[in-house]
Amino acid sequence: MTIVLTVLLAVLKFVGWLLLFLLALLVVLLILPVELRFAYQAGKPSLTAWYGPLHFTLWPRAAAKDTAAQHPAAPQPAPAAQPSAEPALSKTQPAPAAAPAGAAAPAAQSPQASVAAKAAPTPAPATEFTGEHPKSSALPFHISERIETALNLLAHDPAAFVRCMFGHLRWIGRFLARHIKVQHLTVFWTVTGEDAAQTAELYGAAMAAANNLLAFLQQVVCLQCDHLQLESDFTGQRRGERHISGRLHTHPFLLLWLLIRLLFRLGKDPQLQPAHTN
């Protein structure tokens, strides 16, 4: 009995440590930073997604796809028609054998009647209506009914559907503006006009617009600007030096919380309620 209790206690300890390890791993995965890094330099944009130490290039695409798009495969010629292996039928057909004496002659039937008899469809068995509606898919929380209700709203009242979705999208935008940070924003841009006077005028207008836009964005989102520089280019030869870079920073648990709250809002929306719950 003591051996059994010792083994059981060891198994419980192992399960407890395993659950604790999985919980710690889940916490680490939820607090790892998620970043979307963007850059624009020399007319070539780039976009990279980072999750902790892992990164995935979203743009530009793989070089193999670009090569395949630039050099499409040549169309293959159509295969030549194969000669028929069946021998040609002779024009003269042998006469049918005479029926024996005393046998009844078969009834003559036209070719059209035989084709119509073969093509006549078999009548389907009659089905009785039991008065019960077909059951929907077994998705939890009446998801199928809610999707069908949203599609019906879109078909019968598109304006109400647009107002409903716009309200949810506006809420998503406010949530993202509070919980997503724009970090290490760097902007270097050159202003060029047709002549020196126009270049100087455009430079002054661009500088004022950039400062006003930066002040507005800092009031709306969490924005950290490391470098903002505008220069006048009277010769137009410094366009290749234009550069914009930055990153959008957040955490997975914030995105998970956003998804949960969005599903809850959609479930409580009176316009998306199924008919049997109204």
C-alpha positions as CSV (number, residue, x, y, z in Angstrom):
1,M,0.0,0.0,0.0
2,T,2.9,2.4,0.8
3,I,4.4,1.7,-2.6
4,V,1.1,2.5,-4.4
5,L,0.8,5.8,-2.5
6,T,4.4,6.7,-3.3
7,V,3.9,6.1,-7.0
8,L,0.6,8.0,-7.0
9,L,2.2,11.0,-5.3
10,A,5.1,10.9,-7.8
11,V,2.6,10.9,-10.7
12,L,0.6,13.8,-9.2
13,K,3.8,15.8,-8.8
14,F,4.8,15.1,-12.4
15,V,1.3,16.3,-13.6
16,G,1.5,19.4,-11.4
17,W,4.9,20.3,-12.7
18,L,3.8,19.7,-16.3
19,L,0.7,21.9,-15.8
20,L,2.9,24.6,-14.2
21,F,5.3,24.5,-17.2
22,L,2.5,24.7,-19.7
23,L,1.0,27.7,-17.8
24,A,4.4,29.4,-17.7
25,L,4.8,28.7,-21.4
26,L,1.4,30.2,-22.2
27,V,2.2,33.3,-20.2
28,V,5.5,33.8,-22.1
29,L,3.8,33.3,-25.4
30,L,1.1,35.9,-24.5
31,I,3.6,38.6,-23.3
32,L,6.1,38.3,-26.2
33,P,6.1,41.4,-28.3
34,V,4.4,41.4,-31.7
35,E,5.7,44.0,-34.2
36,L,5.0,45.0,-37.7
37,R,8.1,46.7,-39.1
38,F,7.7,48.8,-42.2
39,A,10.2,50.7,-44.3
40,Y,10.4,52.7,-47.5
41,Q,13.7,53.4,-49.2
42,A,14.7,54.2,-52.7
43,G,11.2,53.5,-54.0
44,K,11.1,50.0,-52.5
45,P,8.6,49.3,-49.6
46,S,9.2,46.4,-47.2
47,L,7.0,44.9,-44.5
48,T,8.2,42.4,-41.9
49,A,6.2,40.7,-39.0
50,W,8.1,39.9,-35.8
51,Y,6.9,37.6,-33.0
52,G,9.6,37.6,-30.3
53,P,12.8,36.3,-32.0
54,L,10.9,35.0,-35.1
55,H,10.3,37.2,-38.2
56,F,8.4,36.7,-41.4
57,T,8.8,38.8,-44.5
58,L,5.4,39.9,-45.8
59,W,6.7,42.2,-48.6
60,P,8.4,42.0,-51.0
61,R,7.4,38.5,-52.0
62,A,9.8,35.6,-52.8
63,A,12.1,36.1,-55.7
64,A,10.9,32.9,-57.3
65,K,7.4,34.2,-57.6
66,D,8.6,37.4,-59.2
67,T,10.7,35.4,-61.7
68,A,7.7,33.2,-62.5
69,A,5.6,36.2,-63.1
70,Q,8.1,37.9,-65.4
71,H,8.7,34.7,-67.4
72,P,5.5,32.9,-67.8
73,A,5.6,29.3,-69.1
74,A,5.1,28.9,-72.9
75,P,1.8,27.3,-73.8
76,Q,2.2,23.6,-74.8
77,P,0.9,22.6,-78.3
78,A,-2.3,20.7,-78.4
79,P,-1.8,16.9,-78.9
80,A,-2.4,15.5,-82.4
81,A,-5.6,13.6,-83.0
82,Q,-5.1,9.9,-82.7
83,P,-6.5,7.7,-85.4
84,S,-9.4,5.5,-84.4
85,A,-8.5,1.9,-83.6
86,E,-12.0,0.6,-84.5
87,P,-12.3,-0.7,-88.1
88,A,-14.6,1.1,-90.4
89,L,-18.0,-0.5,-90.8
90,S,-18.8,-1.9,-94.2
91,K,-21.4,-0.2,-96.2
92,T,-23.2,-3.4,-96.9
93,Q,-24.8,-5.0,-93.9
94,P,-25.8,-8.7,-93.9
95,A,-29.5,-9.3,-94.0
96,P,-31.1,-10.4,-90.8
97,A,-31.9,-14.1,-90.5
98,A,-35.4,-15.1,-91.3
99,A,-37.6,-15.9,-88.3
100,P,-38.7,-19.6,-88.0
101,A,-42.1,-20.6,-89.1
102,G,-44.9,-20.3,-86.5
103,A,-43.0,-17.7,-84.5
104,A,-44.7,-14.4,-83.7
105,A,-43.3,-11.4,-85.4
106,P,-41.9,-8.7,-83.0
107,A,-43.8,-5.4,-82.9
108,A,-42.2,-2.6,-85.0
109,Q,-41.0,0.4,-82.9
110,S,-39.7,3.6,-84.3
111,P,-36.2,4.9,-83.2
112,Q,-37.8,8.1,-81.7
113,A,-40.0,6.1,-79.4
114,S,-37.2,3.9,-78.2
115,V,-35.0,7.0,-77.4
116,A,-37.9,8.7,-75.6
117,A,-38.5,5.5,-73.5
118,K,-34.8,5.4,-72.4
119,A,-34.7,9.1,-71.6
120,A,-37.8,9.2,-69.5
121,P,-36.8,9.9,-65.9
122,T,-37.8,7.7,-63.1
123,P,-40.3,9.4,-60.8
124,A,-38.8,10.3,-57.4
125,P,-40.5,8.8,-54.3
126,A,-42.9,11.2,-52.6
127,T,-41.7,12.7,-49.3
128,E,-44.0,13.6,-46.5
129,F,-43.6,17.0,-44.7
130,T,-43.3,16.4,-40.9
131,G,-43.6,20.1,-40.0
132,E,-40.1,20.3,-38.6
133,H,-37.4,22.7,-39.9
134,P,-34.0,21.2,-40.8
135,K,-31.5,21.5,-38.0
136,S,-28.6,23.9,-38.5
137,S,-25.0,23.1,-38.1
138,A,-23.9,22.2,-34.6
139,L,-21.8,25.3,-34.0
140,P,-21.8,26.8,-30.5
141,F,-23.6,30.0,-29.4
142,H,-25.8,29.9,-32.5
143,I,-23.0,31.1,-34.8
144,S,-24.6,29.8,-38.0
145,E,-27.9,31.6,-37.2
146,R,-26.1,34.8,-36.5
147,I,-24.2,34.7,-39.8
148,E,-27.4,34.0,-41.6
149,T,-29.1,36.9,-39.8
150,A,-26.2,39.2,-40.8
151,L,-26.5,38.1,-44.5
152,N,-30.3,38.7,-44.4
153,L,-29.7,42.2,-43.0
154,L,-27.2,42.9,-45.8
155,A,-29.6,41.7,-48.4
156,H,-32.7,43.5,-47.1
157,D,-31.3,46.6,-45.5
158,P,-27.7,47.4,-46.7
159,A,-27.7,50.8,-45.0
160,A,-28.5,49.3,-41.6
161,F,-25.8,46.6,-42.1
162,V,-23.2,49.3,-43.0
163,R,-24.1,51.4,-39.9
164,C,-23.8,48.3,-37.7
165,M,-20.4,47.2,-39.1
166,F,-19.2,50.8,-39.0
167,G,-20.0,51.1,-35.3
168,H,-18.0,47.9,-34.5
169,L,-15.1,49.0,-36.8
170,R,-15.0,52.4,-35.0
171,W,-14.8,50.6,-31.7
172,I,-11.9,48.4,-33.0
173,G,-10.1,51.6,-34.2
174,R,-10.3,53.2,-30.8
175,F,-9.1,50.0,-29.1
176,L,-6.1,49.7,-31.4
177,A,-5.2,53.4,-31.1
178,R,-5.0,52.9,-27.3
179,H,-3.1,49.6,-27.3
180,I,-0.9,49.7,-30.4
181,K,2.3,51.8,-30.2
182,V,4.1,53.4,-33.2
183,Q,7.8,53.2,-32.2
184,H,11.1,54.4,-33.7
185,L,9.5,56.4,-36.5
186,T,12.1,57.9,-38.8
187,V,11.3,60.1,-41.7
188,F,13.8,61.8,-44.1
189,W,12.2,63.4,-47.1
190,T,13.3,65.8,-49.8
191,V,11.1,68.5,-51.5
192,T,11.7,69.4,-55.1
193,G,10.1,72.0,-57.3
194,E,10.4,73.1,-60.9
195,D,12.7,76.0,-59.8
196,A,14.3,77.4,-56.7
197,A,11.4,79.7,-55.7
198,Q,8.8,76.9,-56.0
199,T,11.1,74.5,-54.1
200,A,11.4,77.0,-51.2
201,E,7.7,77.5,-51.2
202,L,6.9,73.8,-51.2
203,Y,9.5,73.2,-48.5
204,G,7.8,75.7,-46.1
205,A,4.4,74.2,-46.7
206,A,5.6,70.6,-46.3
207,M,7.4,71.5,-43.0
208,A,4.3,73.1,-41.6
209,A,2.1,70.2,-42.7
210,A,4.5,67.6,-41.3
211,N,4.7,69.3,-37.9
212,N,0.9,69.6,-37.7
213,L,0.4,66.0,-38.7
214,L,2.9,64.8,-36.2
215,A,1.2,66.7,-33.4
216,F,-2.2,65.3,-34.3
217,L,-1.0,61.7,-34.5
218,Q,0.7,62.0,-31.1
219,Q,-2.7,63.0,-29.6
220,V,-4.5,60.1,-31.3
221,V,-2.0,57.2,-31.0
222,C,1.0,56.3,-28.9
223,L,3.6,57.7,-31.3
224,Q,7.4,57.8,-30.7
225,C,9.2,59.7,-33.4
226,D,13.0,59.4,-33.4
227,H,13.8,61.5,-36.4
228,L,11.8,63.8,-38.7
229,Q,13.8,65.8,-41.3
230,L,12.7,67.6,-44.4
231,E,15.2,69.1,-46.8
232,S,14.9,71.1,-50.0
233,D,16.4,69.5,-53.1
234,F,16.9,72.2,-55.7
235,T,18.6,69.8,-58.2
236,G,16.2,66.8,-57.8
237,Q,19.2,64.4,-57.4
238,R,18.5,63.4,-53.8
239,R,15.2,61.6,-54.3
240,G,17.0,58.3,-53.8
241,E,17.8,59.3,-50.2
242,R,14.2,59.4,-49.1
243,H,13.6,57.1,-46.2
244,I,10.7,56.2,-43.9
245,S,10.8,53.4,-41.3
246,G,9.0,52.5,-38.1
247,R,7.3,49.7,-36.3
248,L,3.8,48.9,-34.8
249,H,4.2,47.3,-31.4
250,T,1.7,45.3,-29.3
251,H,1.3,42.0,-27.3
252,P,-0.7,38.9,-28.1
253,F,-2.8,39.1,-25.0
254,L,-4.1,42.4,-26.1
255,L,-5.1,41.0,-29.5
256,L,-6.8,38.1,-27.7
257,W,-8.7,40.4,-25.5
258,L,-9.7,42.4,-28.5
259,L,-11.1,39.3,-30.2
260,I,-13.0,38.2,-27.1
261,R,-14.6,41.6,-26.7
262,L,-15.4,41.9,-30.4
263,L,-17.2,38.5,-30.3
264,F,-19.1,39.6,-27.2
265,R,-20.2,42.9,-28.9
266,L,-21.3,41.0,-32.0
267,G,-23.3,38.6,-29.9
268,K,-25.1,41.3,-28.0
269,D,-25.9,43.4,-31.1
270,P,-29.7,43.5,-31.4
271,Q,-29.5,43.7,-35.2
272,L,-27.5,40.4,-35.4
273,Q,-29.7,38.4,-33.0
274,P,-31.4,35.3,-34.6
275,A,-35.2,35.4,-35.0
276,H,-35.9,32.9,-32.2
277,T,-33.9,35.0,-29.6
278,N,-35.5,38.3,-30.4
